[in-house]
Amino acid sequence: MADMFSGEVNWQHMATIAALACVSVLARCFFFLSSREWTLPDWARRGLQYAPMAALSAVIAPEVVMSQGHLIGSLQDARLYGVMAAMAFFFARRGVGQVVLGAIVCGMAVYLPLHIGLGW
């Protein structure tokens, strides 16, 4: 590891980086290089519609219910009220325009005053 920062060019490292770049470019461009059109099955297309919401939930859920590795033990936590406001907005406006963005804005509008103002 020390020779990595010594200022010398390590050709093994450079070859590894170049190989990883080539594999990455090839994997991402594979669908463009093909001569025939690729179509996803209907089940895959339907599943991909839920991918952004699933990823957002996977990132946010642990942050909401846990604090420093332990479950939240008090209702005096601004995150809980922010999530409840975001969920209420989402279910009230479901199917209308940018509902996910609106839910995030609504949740933050509740969370920030409680967190900064009251110190929750």
Stockholm file with secondary structure:
# STOCKHOLM 1.0

chainA/1-120         MADMFSGEVNWQHMATIAALACVSVLARCFFFLSSREWTLPDWARRGLQYAPMAALSAVIAPEVVMSQGHLIGSLQDARLYGVMAAMAFFFARRGVGQVVLGAIVCGMAVYLPLHIGLGW
#=GR chainA/1-120 SS CGGGGSSCCCHHHHHHHHHHHHHHHHHHHHHHHCSSCCCCCHHHHHHHHTHHHHHHHHHHHHHHHEETTEECCCSCCHHHHHHHHHHHHHHHSTTSSSHHHHHHHHHHHHHHIIIIISCC
#=GC SS_cons         CGGGGSSCCCHHHHHHHHHHHHHHHHHHHHHHHCSSCCCCCHHHHHHHHTHHHHHHHHHHHHHHHEETTEECCCSCCHHHHHHHHHHHHHHHSTTSSSHHHHHHHHHHHHHHIIIIISCC
//
